[in-house]
Amino acid sequence: MVVSDVMSFPAVTCGPSTLVAEAARLMSRHNCGCLLVTGDRGQLLGLVTDRDLALALATRPNTWGLAVRDAMTSDVESCDPETSVERTLEEFTDLGVRRLPVVDAHGRAEGLLSVDDLVLHAGEPGLPLAVVFDALRAIAAAETGRAAAY
């Protein structure tokens, strides 16, 4: 099983100059918590999450006039659509992240692989339940700073 078999696509995107308020509307409209930030040619520049928007709102004045470039994460890891899901699960675990943008060989955003996608496909051939659960446990431990109790 490869990433393209389970990823969410097409990618929901915005540009770096998109206003935070519009990014929030896009997330609401597409029922997602993350937008890939892309350049004019579709190349991945970063991502912005609902958490990024909440933190910007809490810490900056006039947030609704703020551009996404000022709230996004620009140093993001990504994965290739033909990478095995097993290898990508290792990346989720090692990085302690919930989402990985999926980009082609030219750096263009194709979609997003999230823990939600992994859970929805857990138990299918090539994606054992135990492997997905272990990855989720590692991600939760990284986010909370607490070790998993086995």
NUSE-378505 format. One record per residue (C-alpha): x, y, z; residue in three letters; residue number from 1. Coordinates in nm, 2 decimals. Each point is the difference from the previous one (the first is absolute). Example, Ala and Ser with C-alpha at 12.3 -4.5 7.8 and 13.67 -1.06 7.14 Angstrom:
<nufi xx="1.23" yy="-0.45" zz="0.78" residu="ALA" num="1"/>
<nufi xx="0.14" yy="0.34" zz="-0.07" residu="SER" num="2"/>
This chain:
<nufi xx="0.00" yy="0.00" zz="0.00" residu="MET" num="1"/>
<nufi xx="0.14" yy="0.34" zz="-0.09" residu="VAL" num="2"/>
<nufi xx="-0.09" yy="0.35" zz="0.11" residu="VAL" num="3"/>
<nufi xx="-0.21" yy="0.08" zz="-0.31" residu="SER" num="4"/>
<nufi xx="-0.23" yy="-0.29" zz="0.10" residu="ASP" num="5"/>
<nufi xx="-0.11" yy="0.17" zz="0.32" residu="VAL" num="6"/>
<nufi xx="0.08" yy="0.37" zz="-0.02" residu="MET" num="7"/>
<nufi xx="-0.27" yy="0.28" zz="-0.01" residu="SER" num="8"/>
<nufi xx="0.00" yy="0.17" zz="-0.34" residu="PHE" num="9"/>
<nufi xx="-0.02" yy="0.24" zz="-0.17" residu="PRO" num="10"/>
<nufi xx="0.19" yy="0.21" zz="0.25" residu="ALA" num="11"/>
<nufi xx="-0.19" yy="0.29" zz="0.15" residu="VAL" num="12"/>
<nufi xx="0.23" yy="0.29" zz="-0.05" residu="THR" num="13"/>
<nufi xx="0.05" yy="0.37" zz="0.04" residu="CYS" num="14"/>
<nufi xx="0.27" yy="0.25" zz="-0.09" residu="GLY" num="15"/>
<nufi xx="0.23" yy="0.17" zz="0.24" residu="PRO" num="16"/>
<nufi xx="-0.18" yy="0.33" zz="-0.04" residu="SER" num="17"/>
<nufi xx="-0.34" yy="-0.15" zz="0.08" residu="THR" num="18"/>
<nufi xx="-0.14" yy="0.18" zz="0.30" residu="LEU" num="19"/>
<nufi xx="-0.04" yy="-0.21" zz="0.32" residu="VAL" num="20"/>
<nufi xx="-0.37" yy="0.07" zz="0.00" residu="ALA" num="21"/>
<nufi xx="-0.03" yy="-0.16" zz="-0.35" residu="GLU" num="22"/>
<nufi xx="0.21" yy="-0.29" zz="0.11" residu="ALA" num="23"/>
<nufi xx="-0.24" yy="-0.06" zz="0.29" residu="ALA" num="24"/>
<nufi xx="-0.29" yy="0.01" zz="-0.25" residu="ARG" num="25"/>
<nufi xx="0.17" yy="-0.25" zz="-0.23" residu="LEU" num="26"/>
<nufi xx="0.05" yy="-0.24" zz="0.29" residu="MET" num="27"/>
<nufi xx="-0.36" yy="0.04" zz="0.10" residu="SER" num="28"/>
<nufi xx="-0.12" yy="-0.05" zz="-0.36" residu="ARG" num="29"/>
<nufi xx="0.21" yy="-0.31" zz="-0.05" residu="HIS" num="30"/>
<nufi xx="-0.04" yy="-0.14" zz="0.35" residu="ASN" num="31"/>
<nufi xx="0.38" yy="-0.02" zz="0.05" residu="CYS" num="32"/>
<nufi xx="0.25" yy="0.13" zz="0.26" residu="GLY" num="33"/>
<nufi xx="0.29" yy="0.06" zz="-0.24" residu="CYS" num="34"/>
<nufi xx="0.07" yy="0.17" zz="-0.32" residu="LEU" num="35"/>
<nufi xx="0.30" yy="-0.05" zz="-0.22" residu="LEU" num="36"/>
<nufi xx="0.16" yy="0.34" zz="-0.08" residu="VAL" num="37"/>
<nufi xx="0.11" yy="0.00" zz="-0.36" residu="THR" num="38"/>
<nufi xx="0.18" yy="0.23" zz="-0.25" residu="GLY" num="39"/>
<nufi xx="-0.11" yy="0.10" zz="-0.34" residu="ASP" num="40"/>
<nufi xx="0.10" yy="-0.33" zz="-0.16" residu="ARG" num="41"/>
<nufi xx="-0.15" yy="-0.22" zz="0.27" residu="GLY" num="42"/>
<nufi xx="0.33" yy="-0.05" zz="0.19" residu="GLN" num="43"/>
<nufi xx="-0.03" yy="-0.06" zz="0.37" residu="LEU" num="44"/>
<nufi xx="0.11" yy="0.30" zz="0.21" residu="LEU" num="45"/>
<nufi xx="-0.13" yy="-0.12" zz="0.33" residu="GLY" num="46"/>
<nufi xx="-0.33" yy="-0.08" zz="0.18" residu="LEU" num="47"/>
<nufi xx="-0.23" yy="0.18" zz="0.23" residu="VAL" num="48"/>
<nufi xx="-0.21" yy="-0.18" zz="0.26" residu="THR" num="49"/>
<nufi xx="-0.30" yy="0.10" zz="0.20" residu="ASP" num="50"/>
<nufi xx="0.23" yy="0.00" zz="0.30" residu="ARG" num="51"/>
<nufi xx="0.23" yy="0.25" zz="-0.18" residu="ASP" num="52"/>
<nufi xx="-0.30" yy="0.23" zz="-0.06" residu="LEU" num="53"/>
<nufi xx="-0.11" yy="-0.03" zz="0.37" residu="ALA" num="54"/>
<nufi xx="0.35" yy="0.09" zz="0.12" residu="LEU" num="55"/>
<nufi xx="0.02" yy="0.29" zz="-0.23" residu="ALA" num="56"/>
<nufi xx="-0.34" yy="0.12" zz="0.11" residu="LEU" num="57"/>
<nufi xx="0.11" yy="-0.03" zz="0.37" residu="ALA" num="58"/>
<nufi xx="0.34" yy="0.17" zz="-0.03" residu="THR" num="59"/>
<nufi xx="-0.03" yy="0.27" zz="-0.27" residu="ARG" num="60"/>
<nufi xx="-0.21" yy="0.31" zz="-0.05" residu="PRO" num="61"/>
<nufi xx="-0.21" yy="0.03" zz="-0.31" residu="ASN" num="62"/>
<nufi xx="0.03" yy="-0.37" zz="-0.09" residu="THR" num="63"/>
<nufi xx="-0.27" yy="0.00" zz="-0.26" residu="TRP" num="64"/>
<nufi xx="0.20" yy="0.24" zz="-0.21" residu="GLY" num="65"/>
<nufi xx="0.31" yy="-0.23" zz="0.04" residu="LEU" num="66"/>
<nufi xx="0.12" yy="-0.19" zz="-0.30" residu="ALA" num="67"/>
<nufi xx="0.05" yy="-0.38" zz="0.02" residu="VAL" num="68"/>
<nufi xx="0.37" yy="0.04" zz="-0.06" residu="ARG" num="69"/>
<nufi xx="0.02" yy="0.16" zz="0.35" residu="ASP" num="70"/>
<nufi xx="-0.18" yy="-0.29" zz="0.17" residu="ALA" num="71"/>
<nufi xx="0.11" yy="-0.31" zz="-0.20" residu="MET" num="72"/>
<nufi xx="0.27" yy="-0.26" zz="0.06" residu="THR" num="73"/>
<nufi xx="0.25" yy="0.02" zz="-0.28" residu="SER" num="74"/>
<nufi xx="0.24" yy="-0.27" zz="0.11" residu="ASP" num="75"/>
<nufi xx="-0.21" yy="-0.30" zz="-0.07" residu="VAL" num="76"/>
<nufi xx="0.09" yy="-0.36" zz="-0.09" residu="GLU" num="77"/>
<nufi xx="-0.19" yy="-0.16" zz="-0.29" residu="SER" num="78"/>
<nufi xx="-0.03" yy="-0.34" zz="-0.16" residu="CYS" num="79"/>
<nufi xx="-0.02" yy="-0.14" zz="-0.35" residu="ASP" num="80"/>
<nufi xx="-0.32" yy="-0.15" zz="-0.13" residu="PRO" num="81"/>
<nufi xx="0.18" yy="-0.33" zz="-0.08" residu="GLU" num="82"/>
<nufi xx="0.16" yy="-0.04" zz="0.34" residu="THR" num="83"/>
<nufi xx="-0.12" yy="-0.30" zz="0.19" residu="SER" num="84"/>
<nufi xx="-0.25" yy="0.07" zz="0.28" residu="VAL" num="85"/>
<nufi xx="0.22" yy="-0.21" zz="0.23" residu="GLU" num="86"/>
<nufi xx="0.30" yy="0.24" zz="-0.06" residu="ARG" num="87"/>
<nufi xx="-0.23" yy="0.30" zz="0.04" residu="THR" num="88"/>
<nufi xx="-0.13" yy="-0.13" zz="0.33" residu="LEU" num="89"/>
<nufi xx="0.37" yy="0.00" zz="0.12" residu="GLU" num="90"/>
<nufi xx="0.02" yy="0.36" zz="-0.11" residu="GLU" num="91"/>
<nufi xx="-0.31" yy="0.09" zz="0.20" residu="PHE" num="92"/>
<nufi xx="0.14" yy="-0.18" zz="0.30" residu="THR" num="93"/>
<nufi xx="0.35" yy="0.15" zz="-0.03" residu="ASP" num="94"/>
<nufi xx="-0.13" yy="0.35" zz="-0.06" residu="LEU" num="95"/>
<nufi xx="-0.29" yy="-0.01" zz="0.24" residu="GLY" num="96"/>
<nufi xx="-0.23" yy="0.17" zz="-0.25" residu="VAL" num="97"/>
<nufi xx="-0.37" yy="-0.06" zz="-0.09" residu="ARG" num="98"/>
<nufi xx="0.03" yy="0.11" zz="-0.37" residu="ARG" num="99"/>
<nufi xx="0.24" yy="-0.03" zz="-0.29" residu="LEU" num="100"/>
<nufi xx="-0.05" yy="0.19" zz="-0.32" residu="PRO" num="101"/>
<nufi xx="0.03" yy="-0.22" zz="-0.31" residu="VAL" num="102"/>
<nufi xx="0.21" yy="0.15" zz="-0.28" residu="VAL" num="103"/>
<nufi xx="0.11" yy="-0.12" zz="-0.34" residu="ASP" num="104"/>
<nufi xx="0.36" yy="-0.02" zz="-0.12" residu="ALA" num="105"/>
<nufi xx="-0.02" yy="0.37" zz="-0.10" residu="HIS" num="106"/>
<nufi xx="-0.11" yy="0.11" zz="0.35" residu="GLY" num="107"/>
<nufi xx="-0.36" yy="0.07" zz="-0.10" residu="ARG" num="108"/>
<nufi xx="-0.27" yy="-0.08" zz="0.26" residu="ALA" num="109"/>
<nufi xx="-0.22" yy="-0.30" zz="-0.09" residu="GLU" num="110"/>
<nufi xx="-0.18" yy="-0.07" zz="0.32" residu="GLY" num="111"/>
<nufi xx="0.03" yy="-0.05" zz="0.37" residu="LEU" num="112"/>
<nufi xx="0.06" yy="-0.31" zz="0.21" residu="LEU" num="113"/>
<nufi xx="-0.14" yy="0.03" zz="0.35" residu="SER" num="114"/>
<nufi xx="-0.05" yy="-0.23" zz="0.29" residu="VAL" num="115"/>
<nufi xx="-0.37" yy="0.01" zz="-0.09" residu="ASP" num="116"/>
<nufi xx="0.08" yy="-0.16" zz="-0.33" residu="ASP" num="117"/>
<nufi xx="0.21" yy="-0.27" zz="0.17" residu="LEU" num="118"/>
<nufi xx="-0.27" yy="-0.08" zz="0.25" residu="VAL" num="119"/>
<nufi xx="-0.26" yy="-0.02" zz="-0.27" residu="LEU" num="120"/>
<nufi xx="0.21" yy="-0.26" zz="-0.19" residu="HIS" num="121"/>
<nufi xx="0.14" yy="-0.18" zz="0.30" residu="ALA" num="122"/>
<nufi xx="-0.05" yy="-0.38" zz="-0.02" residu="GLY" num="123"/>
<nufi xx="0.01" yy="-0.01" zz="-0.38" residu="GLU" num="124"/>
<nufi xx="0.27" yy="-0.21" zz="-0.17" residu="PRO" num="125"/>
<nufi xx="0.33" yy="0.17" zz="0.05" residu="GLY" num="126"/>
<nufi xx="-0.12" yy="0.22" zz="0.29" residu="LEU" num="127"/>
<nufi xx="-0.03" yy="-0.21" zz="0.32" residu="PRO" num="128"/>
<nufi xx="-0.20" yy="0.14" zz="0.29" residu="LEU" num="129"/>
<nufi xx="0.28" yy="-0.05" zz="0.25" residu="ALA" num="130"/>
<nufi xx="0.25" yy="0.20" zz="-0.22" residu="VAL" num="131"/>
<nufi xx="-0.25" yy="0.29" zz="-0.03" residu="VAL" num="132"/>
<nufi xx="-0.07" yy="-0.01" zz="0.37" residu="PHE" num="133"/>
<nufi xx="0.37" yy="0.00" zz="0.09" residu="ASP" num="134"/>
<nufi xx="0.06" yy="0.31" zz="-0.23" residu="ALA" num="135"/>
<nufi xx="-0.30" yy="0.18" zz="0.16" residu="LEU" num="136"/>
<nufi xx="0.14" yy="-0.07" zz="0.35" residu="ARG" num="137"/>
<nufi xx="0.34" yy="0.14" zz="-0.10" residu="ALA" num="138"/>
<nufi xx="-0.16" yy="0.31" zz="-0.15" residu="ILE" num="139"/>
<nufi xx="-0.20" yy="0.06" zz="0.32" residu="ALA" num="140"/>
<nufi xx="0.30" yy="-0.05" zz="0.21" residu="ALA" num="141"/>
<nufi xx="0.20" yy="0.25" zz="-0.21" residu="ALA" num="142"/>
<nufi xx="-0.29" yy="0.26" zz="0.02" residu="GLU" num="143"/>
<nufi xx="-0.06" yy="-0.03" zz="0.37" residu="THR" num="144"/>
<nufi xx="0.36" yy="-0.06" zz="0.11" residu="GLY" num="145"/>
<nufi xx="-0.11" yy="-0.30" zz="0.20" residu="ARG" num="146"/>
<nufi xx="0.13" yy="-0.35" zz="-0.05" residu="ALA" num="147"/>
<nufi xx="-0.24" yy="-0.27" zz="-0.11" residu="ALA" num="148"/>
<nufi xx="-0.10" yy="-0.25" zz="0.26" residu="ALA" num="149"/>
<nufi xx="0.03" yy="-0.35" zz="-0.13" residu="TYR" num="150"/>
